[in-house]
Amino acid sequence: MKETVSSVAIKKEWDIVGARQAGRQLSQELGFGSVDQARIATAISELARNIYLYAKEGEITFEELYDLPKVGLKIVAKDKGPGINDLSAVMQDGYSTSGGLGAGLPGVKRLMDEFDLVSDGEGTKVTTIKWARL
Amino acid sequence: MRVPILKLHNYLLVSIQIELDDQTAMQFQEDLLSKIHETGATGVVIDLTSVEVVDSFIAKVFGDVVSMADLMGAKVVFTGIQPAVSMTLIELGIYLKEVPTALDLEQGIIKLRQELEEK
């Protein structure tokens, strides 16, 4: 099982675009179809924006997963921000503390195949995976 | 980076062909409203054929621009939303029910004409 890891730092607003472009490129190389590429890019955009909005800075890490015949893209969004107070509230559609649409995290969960959220006073870590069948 | 806004009779035509970051999207919102004010345009078509990613922020900006233009008296129609973008938005939970859409630029102009004549 071969694994490749890369990452994009999120510090300024433009990094949101940089992260989703990097993720889209990777997903294309891994053989994801165009709809999955859009799902992955959109999910990354939501995760990167959360980092930028709530924690100011953090990092998105990409990991290629090979579990043949499946290949996958694992995306980890990590920050050292204030953490999420009410974990069950942020997973509800329409919940937002920033005046947004509140589609972020529950939306990401629907776009991806696997989703895990850990948050405490030390920061927040969202781990999510999309699988492609080749 | 700015999104070009073209005037055609009493319509404004926009084709978004760049990767939209938050700031560009906000700038576009402001530019479009100024252009409506400046030209007295009654209809706007925004074509998204080349747009590959619409996340919740961009979707909110698009929804807002429809309401804002409406307050000023102009109708906005979005056209050319790609299948992948449409699927992704619905899965995200964003329905954009208040946003008028049409398949392509041609249908968009027809829709605008119909809506404006009804008034």
HADDOCK unambig.tbl for C-alpha pairs under 7 A between the chains (distance, minus, plus):
assign (segid A and resid 14 and name CA) (segid B and resid 21 and name CA) 6.40 0.50 0.50
assign (segid A and resid 17 and name CA) (segid B and resid 21 and name CA) 6.07 0.50 0.50
assign (segid A and resid 34 and name CA) (segid B and resid 84 and name CA) 6.81 0.50 0.50
assign (segid A and resid 35 and name CA) (segid B and resid 84 and name CA) 4.57 0.50 0.50
assign (segid A and resid 38 and name CA) (segid B and resid 52 and name CA) 6.62 0.50 0.50
assign (segid A and resid 38 and name CA) (segid B and resid 53 and name CA) 6.00 0.50 0.50
assign (segid A and resid 38 and name CA) (segid B and resid 84 and name CA) 6.12 0.50 0.50
assign (segid A and resid 38 and name CA) (segid B and resid 85 and name CA) 6.67 0.50 0.50
assign (segid A and resid 38 and name CA) (segid B and resid 88 and name CA) 6.78 0.50 0.50
assign (segid A and resid 39 and name CA) (segid B and resid 88 and name CA) 5.62 0.50 0.50
assign (segid A and resid 41 and name CA) (segid B and resid 53 and name CA) 6.79 0.50 0.50
assign (segid A and resid 42 and name CA) (segid B and resid 53 and name CA) 6.08 0.50 0.50
assign (segid A and resid 42 and name CA) (segid B and resid 54 and name CA) 6.80 0.50 0.50
assign (segid A and resid 42 and name CA) (segid B and resid 55 and name CA) 5.41 0.50 0.50
assign (segid A and resid 45 and name CA) (segid B and resid 55 and name CA) 6.58 0.50 0.50
assign (segid A and resid 46 and name CA) (segid B and resid 55 and name CA) 6.72 0.50 0.50
assign (segid A and resid 100 and name CA) (segid B and resid 57 and name CA) 6.89 0.50 0.50
assign (segid A and resid 101 and name CA) (segid B and resid 56 and name CA) 6.44 0.50 0.50
assign (segid A and resid 101 and name CA) (segid B and resid 60 and name CA) 6.77 0.50 0.50
assign (segid A and resid 103 and name CA) (segid B and resid 56 and name CA) 6.43 0.50 0.50
assign (segid A and resid 103 and name CA) (segid B and resid 92 and name CA) 6.04 0.50 0.50
assign (segid A and resid 103 and name CA) (segid B and resid 93 and name CA) 6.07 0.50 0.50
assign (segid A and resid 104 and name CA) (segid B and resid 56 and name CA) 6.93 0.50 0.50
assign (segid A and resid 107 and name CA) (segid B and resid 91 and name CA) 6.43 0.50 0.50
assign (segid A and resid 107 and name CA) (segid B and resid 92 and name CA) 3.90 0.50 0.50
assign (segid A and resid 107 and name CA) (segid B and resid 93 and name CA) 6.13 0.50 0.50
assign (segid A and resid 108 and name CA) (segid B and resid 92 and name CA) 6.66 0.50 0.50
assign (segid A and resid 110 and name CA) (segid B and resid 91 and name CA) 6.11 0.50 0.50
assign (segid A and resid 110 and name CA) (segid B and resid 92 and name CA) 6.73 0.50 0.50
assign (segid A and resid 111 and name CA) (segid B and resid 91 and name CA) 6.21 0.50 0.50
assign (segid A and resid 111 and name CA) (segid B and resid 92 and name CA) 6.74 0.50 0.50
